Amino acid sequence: MTQEQIKKTIIDQILEIAPDIDENDIIPDKNIQRSLEIDSFDFLKILTALNEILGVEVPERDYAKVDTLEHMTHYFSQNLVQ
Amino acid sequence: MKKKWIEKKLNTFVIQPNLIDYFKERTTFEWGKVAEQFDGLPCGGFNIAHEAIDRHANGPLADKTALVWLGANGERKSFTFLDMKKQTSKFANVLSSLGFGKGDRIFTLSTRLPQLYIAAIGILKNRSVMCPLFSQFGPEPILQRLLRGDAKALITTQALFDKKVRPMLEQLPQLQTVLLIDAKEDENNQIRSLTRLMENASDVYEILATDLEDMSILHFTSGTTGMPKGVVHVHKAMYNHWTSGYYVLDLHPDDIYWCTADPGWVTGTSYGIITPWLHGVTNIVDETEFDAVRWYSILQNEKVSVWYTAPTAIRRLMRIDSEPTKEYDLSHLRLIQSVGEPLNPEAVVWGVEKLKMPIHDNWWQTETGGIMISNFLSQQIRPGSMGRPLPGIEAGIVHLNEDGSITEVTELLKEGELALKPGWPSMFRAYLHNDEKYAKSFAGGWYLSGDLAYKDSDGYYWFVGRSDDIIKTSGHMVGPFEVESTLMEHPSVAEAGVIGKPDEMIGQLVKAFVSLKTGFEPTEELRRELIGFGRKRLGAAVAPKEIEFTQNLPKTRSGKIMRRLLKAREMGLPEGDISTLED
């Protein structure tokens, strides 16, 4: 899976949980939870869905490493078993 | 059962707890004596802002740190009591210069920025009423509260204002001024730059005579049948804040205290702003939401000694397989209290194993203004129990009879409604503009909490559930009526029934059952549209997380949706009494 595909998958899952968000509002280097008003519960749901699709579990201690779209894409591409 | 109880050994405390003999404290306690803890205003009366900030700034604590603010991007700012006195005086002068005074309702809508804390105390100084809103509310809950609370001014940020308030400004003719925390210049005479106004304001402000019964804070709480109600509190509430800070939070002068609650909710004002400062204690504020590594780091780096947090956060910490006391230096931490929803016994025990200390649960509500029932540092903990009433608080289990009279349930372990003897200082004084509803909260000499509980043989109270349909999600109350009303504004929705669906992490999640108007199909696309609609209108804190289409919502013969039945069906429980169900 390419970086672009991973990014697209993440965006899809954000939009799944928060369908009111415009894709253009997802700024790559902005904190996902704060800038898009995704609360902790919904953020967990996004990570659970991504785990099901990509097979990468983000442990609670790594949440700071997936705070932005950019960081999350990087994290998944690093941990994805190709 | 007794084996599971956590015993305390008095000789193990490095710092002697304020409450040692529970029964003696209860017997000797007098509310009148609490006044001795306060200075009073030179010109007469008592004002929370003076007791929390100014009197410390005028004395030996002037250079002591009052507030440590930790920003999302790693910033750290600290304010002494003298800094806070000057800043809050500036803010009070800004309000006064704009024509706002005693009793005027001033709303706040902000994330946890230092200005929010400065505004809170500044509003009280000016004898205006602080009305906090949660920054994750959407436009609809914000509008409802601004209207119902007769908002004259709003303090917020440019982004929150543009997104959530500007589109509704025309519907708020009473709103005279919007103070934007981060705007560099005024937009016009109504939308002002707070920074500019603060620059030009004097840092000297003399608080005018304040009566203990003057309105101080207006919080909103959710109803089952109507829109949110404004819960009126007065300056005298500080008697409870001081007392609970002493007995429950066990505050001592050298403590570093961290309450993780947002001031949009009552815990965040009573215990995130007022209580630590009444005790002259350093108060930590973190701008960001929960993050396990960040939170442990704050406990370590700021040397937090007393920590007041919530079950949702504790359950998140429990998900991590780690030994926090080995990874972090938590040696300063000596007391953990939790509130928001009942703390499950496993979480109390997890504290003992992983944090090397139990977590103490306590109970109170927006209406009670302060902690009423608690597990205490020096006392035995019964995991799963909310604890015992504080000195000065009389609790009981009652049954409301059909004729409106009350029978006290004296039989132990028997479930009933948790009730309190009215008269404690932080008791709410009114539901704003709703005397009838206020009167209904009391019966037979008791305040009725709406929570079901029972009492054991040693006077510990145990939470059972709510007697109504109010939803508790992530520690916040959500009124089903407010959610249903908004969903029904969507063109496709005929009717909606909203319940709290049990959830391991956040207690309950908001779930809506929706029936559609003729011509609309229950598609996945429509479900997503409704989820988005809810988020946009209500905000993430209130919007339904789940939506299920159903063409037949169970209703009474009079046409009222039976949420209780929806919930029973959702949980696969017996449906109970369905005699009023329509055919």
Interface residues (C-beta under 8 A of the other chain):
Chain A: E16 A18 P19 D20 I21 N31 Q33 R34 E37 I38 D39 S40 F41 D42 L44 P59 E60 R61 Y63 A64
Chain B: A72 T111 Q136 T288 E289 F290 D291 A292 V293 R294 T312 R316 L317 R319 I320 S322 S474 D503 M505 I506 L509 R528 E529 I531 G532 F533 R535 K536 G539 A540 A541 K545
